[in-house]
Amino acid sequence: MTYQPPVRDFAFLLRDVLKIERYANLPPFADAQIDTVEQILEEAGRFTAEVLAPLNRVGDQEGCRWNQDFTVTTPAGFKEAYAQFVEAGWPALGADPEFGGQGLPAVVNLSVSEMSSAANMAFAMYPGLTHGAYAAIHNGGSPEQQALYLPKLASGQWSGTMNLTEPHAGTDLGLLRTKAVPQPDGSYKITGQKIFISAGEHDLTENIVHLVLARIEGAPAGTKGISLFIVPKFLPDADGNPGARNAVKCLRLEEKMGIHGNATCVISHEEATGWLVGEENRGLPLMFVMMNEARIGVAVQGLAQAEAAYQEAAAYARERVQGRSLTGPKNPEGAADPIIVHPDVRRMLMEAKAVIEGGRALLLWTALHADLAGGSPDEAVRQKGQDYMALLTPVLKAFLTDRGFLIASDAMQVFGGAGYTEEVAASQYLRDSRIAMIYEGTNGVQALDLVGRKLAANGGRAVMSFFAELDAYAQAHAGDEALAPFIEGLTKAKGELQEATMWLMQNGLANPDNAGAASTDYLHLFALTGLAYAWAQVAEAANARIAAGDTDPYYANKLTTGRYYLARVLPETTSRLAKLKAGSELMMALPAEAF
Ligand SMILES: Cc1cc2nc3c(=O)[nH]c(=O)nc-3n(C[C@H](O)[C@H](O)[C@H](O)COP(=O)(O)OP(=O)(O)OC[C@H]3O[C@@H](n4cnc5c(N)ncnc54)[C@H](O)[C@@H]3O)c2cc1C
């Protein structure tokens, strides 16, 4: 089956739920009237389904090839597809018009990213990382660096990477050893080995711009001594074209479980020439710009893999015939009924649908706040936008990738034995989606970021504002009969989330292990509540369509899926609350030798 881009869903969310027409006077939306946006999404859907999706299996089966001259060859068809991708202008969608971009809002970019990631995650990572590198230079680079690199990164002519991880320094970047030695001409010589570098070497672009974390000789130990450098594969000549080969090379490719079409490289910097981005020893905050962007990108990957896997499973469930419906044959002419009649198969498909559609709504709602943070003339709106982005980034990253993998696993289950073979795509989705829980900060680290930093930031301003927004929404719709179950579910979940937050404040400070032990359950409780809010808004918009006389079953189906979320997914908030309140005592009690 070919991937069917959910353009209808994006259009409904942007037009009816988020009502982006309201923001037509704000810069990112000026050229993004809803009709134009729908055309862009249609076009992106066509491109991803026709060009990227057919290469997904090829990428998985063939993988990338390392060559003796330290180059890497991407799977058959990737190079041509990338050229088409650049030619059509897709990399430039969200980039700044000053550097050749189209400046479209995040809500549009992320919708397009979901489609490319669903069609071919390994391929989509090449432009995804480029955009992260673009964001770091846009944010912290000098005007000269911006003029040299941004137009080429924005257009996709050059690609980008992020070089953080070293064999002994993963989560704890304070341990990194790659060193930078200042040169008389203002450049640096960078020496060290980086591992697991996505898109670190390939044949898609004429140059690769590595953004590298390294320690300048004599800098303090730990995170306070880390600086960020631009290390291009080919040093730009006087005209800004690729010149001499730099001393940075791919020593080998990692053998890995999935995303075979993306080159995961061991990168060696051997006195490579690099240039400092921003100030000395201030590399981590700059890299965080890139990482935050990338974390939302990874949340999108979780959602996208779930959608693609779910679509395949739903199509199979309509066709595969086995057994009879518990309530009498539904396909009496045939030897058996299609498996979609069985409640247990429905359970898996409905859970996937409810989490995917609610997750997509919450993700785009958050992206809208990123757009408002950048584009609103009102300081309070900008601040709230920034607060919500910071608060929800770890929530979306960890929740959507955890669930994305579980949905891919359920999709395999729907296929039965065929799912475990390579006959169908189910195992690729399961393998590809698994990495999203690990990179860009493991999901455990996202949960710690949420409870340790994001809740407390600015005296708890973001979370208090979020709670106040949920209360105000529930109050404003208290008399809305048609929305009653959604308001009831949201109110209950929000009460539990607030109780969990209080528990954390009281017990996490007294014993930090309590905060660590509670963090993952807290993050999931947060996300489930966020999805309840998103579903309420979706239901409100669907009700409005129905009240206006629209008889398209799409809206009634939305309401049923939302009610399924309330009845069969949201109750998990109660067990999450109970688990986190159990504290850390039993978790920490056994000595290490007992494991
Ligand atoms: C396919 C792939 C692509 C990648 N792409 C890139 C890339 O492009 N650029 C790049 O720089 N890196 C990349 N990475 C590296 C990735 O970001 C790291 O693997 C990840 O951050 C975890 O680091 P680690 O592997 O060293 O695990 P560790 O840091 O050793 O963690 C091991 C376990 O301990 C837990 N843990 C560690 N510290 C803590 C703590 N303080 N509290 C609680 N739990 C903790 C972790 O959650 C994890 O479960 C990639 C990795 C893979 C596999």
PDBQT file of the ligand as one rigid body, heavy atoms in Angstrom, charges set to zero:
ROOT
HETATM    1  C1  LIG A 601      21.101   6.325  14.892  1.00  0.00    +0.000 C 
HETATM    2  C2  LIG A 601      21.648   7.380  15.778  1.00  0.00    +0.000 A 
HETATM    3  C3  LIG A 601      21.778   8.675  15.286  1.00  0.00    +0.000 A 
HETATM    4  C4  LIG A 601      22.337   9.663  16.094  1.00  0.00    +0.000 A 
HETATM    5  N1  LIG A 601      22.549  10.919  15.575  1.00  0.00    +0.000 NA
HETATM    6  C5  LIG A 601      23.314  11.797  16.280  1.00  0.00    +0.000 A 
HETATM    7  C6  LIG A 601      23.763  13.007  15.682  1.00  0.00    +0.000 A 
HETATM    8  O1  LIG A 601      23.429  13.324  14.548  1.00  0.00    +0.000 OA
HETATM    9  N2  LIG A 601      24.583  13.806  16.389  1.00  0.00    +0.000 N 
HETATM   10  C7  LIG A 601      24.980  13.502  17.653  1.00  0.00    +0.000 A 
HETATM   11  O2  LIG A 601      25.746  14.266  18.227  1.00  0.00    +0.000 OA
HETATM   12  N3  LIG A 601      24.551  12.376  18.272  1.00  0.00    +0.000 NA
HETATM   13  C8  LIG A 601      23.723  11.514  17.599  1.00  0.00    +0.000 A 
HETATM   14  N4  LIG A 601      23.312  10.347  18.186  1.00  0.00    +0.000 N 
HETATM   15  C9  LIG A 601      23.686  10.084  19.558  1.00  0.00    +0.000 C 
HETATM   16  C10 LIG A 601      22.502  10.150  20.521  1.00  0.00    +0.000 C 
HETATM   17  O3  LIG A 601      22.041  11.467  20.629  1.00  0.00    +0.000 OA
HETATM   18  C11 LIG A 601      22.958   9.541  21.853  1.00  0.00    +0.000 C 
HETATM   19  O4  LIG A 601      23.073   8.144  21.636  1.00  0.00    +0.000 OA
HETATM   20  C12 LIG A 601      22.004   9.833  22.989  1.00  0.00    +0.000 C 
HETATM   21  O5  LIG A 601      22.020  11.205  23.311  1.00  0.00    +0.000 OA
HETATM   22  C13 LIG A 601      22.328   9.033  24.263  1.00  0.00    +0.000 C 
HETATM   23  O6  LIG A 601      23.677   9.072  24.564  1.00  0.00    +0.000 OA
HETATM   24  P1  LIG A 601      24.457   7.705  24.844  1.00  0.00    +0.000 P 
HETATM   25  O7  LIG A 601      24.207   6.814  23.681  1.00  0.00    +0.000 OA
HETATM   26  O8  LIG A 601      25.860   8.001  25.181  1.00  0.00    +0.000 OA
HETATM   27  O9  LIG A 601      23.734   7.079  26.084  1.00  0.00    +0.000 OA
HETATM   28  P2  LIG A 601      24.055   7.380  27.684  1.00  0.00    +0.000 P 
HETATM   29  O10 LIG A 601      24.202   8.834  27.817  1.00  0.00    +0.000 OA
HETATM   30  O11 LIG A 601      25.215   6.507  28.015  1.00  0.00    +0.000 OA
HETATM   31  O12 LIG A 601      22.755   6.872  28.331  1.00  0.00    +0.000 OA
HETATM   32  C14 LIG A 601      22.474   5.488  28.623  1.00  0.00    +0.000 C 
HETATM   33  C15 LIG A 601      21.174   5.419  29.435  1.00  0.00    +0.000 C 
HETATM   34  O13 LIG A 601      21.331   6.107  30.673  1.00  0.00    +0.000 OA
HETATM   35  C16 LIG A 601      20.357   7.121  30.825  1.00  0.00    +0.000 C 
HETATM   36  N5  LIG A 601      20.950   8.290  31.462  1.00  0.00    +0.000 N 
HETATM   37  C17 LIG A 601      22.143   8.871  31.187  1.00  0.00    +0.000 A 
HETATM   38  N6  LIG A 601      22.343   9.922  31.980  1.00  0.00    +0.000 NA
HETATM   39  C18 LIG A 601      21.274  10.027  32.780  1.00  0.00    +0.000 A 
HETATM   40  C19 LIG A 601      20.885  10.910  33.829  1.00  0.00    +0.000 A 
HETATM   41  N7  LIG A 601      21.638  11.937  34.189  1.00  0.00    +0.000 N 
HETATM   42  N8  LIG A 601      19.696  10.689  34.429  1.00  0.00    +0.000 NA
HETATM   43  C20 LIG A 601      18.879   9.680  34.044  1.00  0.00    +0.000 A 
HETATM   44  N9  LIG A 601      19.203   8.815  33.068  1.00  0.00    +0.000 NA
HETATM   45  C21 LIG A 601      20.379   8.990  32.452  1.00  0.00    +0.000 A 
HETATM   46  C22 LIG A 601      19.863   7.431  29.414  1.00  0.00    +0.000 C 
HETATM   47  O14 LIG A 601      18.524   7.934  29.410  1.00  0.00    +0.000 OA
HETATM   48  C23 LIG A 601      19.978   6.075  28.739  1.00  0.00    +0.000 C 
HETATM   49  O15 LIG A 601      18.818   5.320  28.986  1.00  0.00    +0.000 OA
HETATM   50  C24 LIG A 601      22.709   9.356  17.416  1.00  0.00    +0.000 A 
HETATM   51  C25 LIG A 601      22.542   8.050  17.916  1.00  0.00    +0.000 A 
HETATM   52  C26 LIG A 601      22.039   7.076  17.101  1.00  0.00    +0.000 A 
HETATM   53  C27 LIG A 601      21.936   5.672  17.644  1.00  0.00    +0.000 C 
ENDROOT
TORSDOF 0
